[in-house]
Amino acid sequence: MEDKLKDIINRGLYGNPEIKPEERNIFLTTIVERIHLALTKKQVIHQGMYNEAVRILQYEQNIHLYINGNLSYGLYSNYVKEANKHHVPFTVVNANQTTPIGLVIATEFQAISKPEIFIKDEFYEMDFNLEK
């Protein structure tokens, strides 16, 4: 009984505990198990639109677009327009911590556990400081 009371008091003082907070900071408030596609900031800025992103926005159901709020609107507006065209809701996330992620397309509540959520091209490698 005493533990339950302490838990209620702690939730009142500090809020509900968050599941996987480090992961949510990196992936713009969502978790890896829900992600269809994650693009880095450089991928969002330089590529225009990735065909994979367009396909997911067009054909997948119950998805949500998360955008890094540190990017200016002109850099991601094409993704917002595509999401609106297919009635996909989006959120511009003001990240609390620095993240290389620029955009995430994920399910809202269901885990899908895709084996690969990144498009590993030269822009990806730049954001993650990888060399071929």
C-alpha positions as CSV (number, residue, x, y, z in Angstrom):
1,M,0.0,0.0,0.0
2,E,2.8,2.4,0.9
3,D,4.6,1.7,-2.4
4,K,1.4,2.5,-4.3
5,L,1.0,5.8,-2.5
6,K,4.7,6.7,-3.2
7,D,4.1,5.8,-6.9
8,I,1.0,8.1,-7.1
9,I,2.9,11.0,-5.4
10,N,5.9,10.5,-7.7
11,R,3.6,10.5,-10.8
12,G,2.0,13.7,-9.5
13,L,5.3,15.4,-9.0
14,Y,7.3,14.2,-12.0
15,G,4.7,12.9,-14.5
16,N,4.3,9.4,-15.9
17,P,7.6,7.6,-16.6
18,E,8.5,7.7,-20.3
19,I,9.3,4.5,-22.2
20,K,12.7,4.6,-24.0
21,P,13.4,8.3,-23.5
22,E,16.8,8.2,-25.3
23,E,15.3,6.5,-28.3
24,R,12.4,9.0,-28.4
25,N,14.9,11.9,-28.3
26,I,16.7,10.6,-31.3
27,F,13.7,9.6,-33.4
28,L,11.5,12.7,-32.9
29,T,9.2,11.3,-30.1
30,T,8.6,7.8,-31.5
31,I,10.3,4.5,-31.0
32,V,12.2,2.3,-33.5
33,E,9.6,-0.5,-33.4
34,R,7.0,1.8,-35.0
35,I,9.2,3.3,-37.8
36,H,8.7,2.6,-41.5
37,L,11.4,5.1,-42.6
38,A,13.8,7.5,-40.9
39,L,15.7,10.2,-43.0
40,T,18.6,12.2,-41.7
41,K,18.7,16.0,-41.9
42,K,21.0,16.0,-44.9
43,Q,18.7,13.5,-46.7
44,V,15.7,15.8,-46.2
45,I,17.7,18.9,-47.3
46,H,19.5,17.5,-50.3
47,Q,17.5,14.8,-52.0
48,G,14.2,16.3,-52.8
49,M,11.9,13.4,-52.0
50,Y,12.8,9.8,-51.7
51,N,10.6,7.4,-53.6
52,E,10.4,5.1,-50.5
53,A,8.9,8.0,-48.5
54,V,6.4,8.8,-51.2
55,R,5.4,5.1,-51.4
56,I,4.9,4.8,-47.6
57,L,2.9,8.0,-47.4
58,Q,0.7,6.8,-50.3
59,Y,0.1,3.2,-49.4
60,E,0.6,2.6,-45.7
61,Q,-2.3,3.0,-43.2
62,N,-2.4,4.5,-39.7
63,I,0.9,6.4,-40.1
64,H,2.2,9.7,-38.9
65,L,5.0,12.0,-40.2
66,Y,7.4,13.5,-37.6
67,I,9.6,16.3,-38.8
68,N,12.6,17.9,-37.0
69,G,11.6,21.4,-36.1
70,N,15.2,22.6,-36.3
71,L,14.9,22.4,-40.1
72,S,13.3,25.4,-41.9
73,Y,9.9,24.8,-43.5
74,G,11.2,25.2,-47.1
75,L,13.4,22.2,-46.6
76,Y,10.7,19.8,-45.7
77,S,7.6,21.4,-47.3
78,N,7.4,18.8,-50.1
79,Y,7.0,16.0,-47.5
80,V,4.2,18.0,-45.8
81,K,2.4,18.5,-49.1
82,E,2.7,14.8,-49.9
83,A,1.4,13.8,-46.5
84,N,-1.5,16.2,-46.8
85,K,-2.3,14.8,-50.2
86,H,-2.7,11.3,-48.6
87,H,-4.4,12.6,-45.4
88,V,-1.3,11.6,-43.3
89,P,-1.1,13.7,-40.1
90,F,2.2,15.3,-39.3
91,T,3.9,16.9,-36.3
92,V,6.9,19.3,-36.3
93,V,8.9,18.2,-33.3
94,N,11.1,20.7,-31.4
95,A,13.8,18.3,-30.4
96,N,15.1,18.6,-26.8
97,Q,18.5,17.1,-27.8
98,T,20.6,17.2,-30.9
99,T,19.6,14.4,-33.4
100,P,20.8,13.6,-36.9
101,I,17.2,12.6,-37.8
102,G,15.3,15.0,-40.0
103,L,12.1,13.1,-40.7
104,V,10.4,9.9,-39.5
105,I,7.4,8.1,-40.9
106,A,6.0,5.7,-38.3
107,T,2.8,4.0,-37.2
108,E,1.1,5.8,-34.4
109,F,0.5,2.9,-32.0
110,Q,1.5,-0.4,-33.6
111,A,4.9,-2.0,-33.6
112,I,6.1,-3.1,-37.0
113,S,9.8,-3.9,-36.4
114,K,11.2,-3.3,-39.8
115,P,14.7,-4.8,-40.3
116,E,16.0,-1.6,-42.0
117,I,14.6,1.9,-41.4
118,F,17.3,4.0,-43.1
119,I,18.2,4.6,-46.7
120,K,22.0,4.3,-46.5
121,D,23.3,6.7,-49.1
122,E,26.0,9.4,-49.1
123,F,23.9,11.9,-47.2
124,Y,23.2,9.3,-44.5
125,E,26.9,8.6,-44.2
126,M,27.6,12.3,-43.9
127,D,25.2,12.7,-41.0
128,F,26.5,9.7,-39.2
129,N,30.2,10.4,-40.1
130,L,30.7,7.1,-41.9
131,E,33.2,6.4,-44.5
132,K,32.9,3.8,-47.3
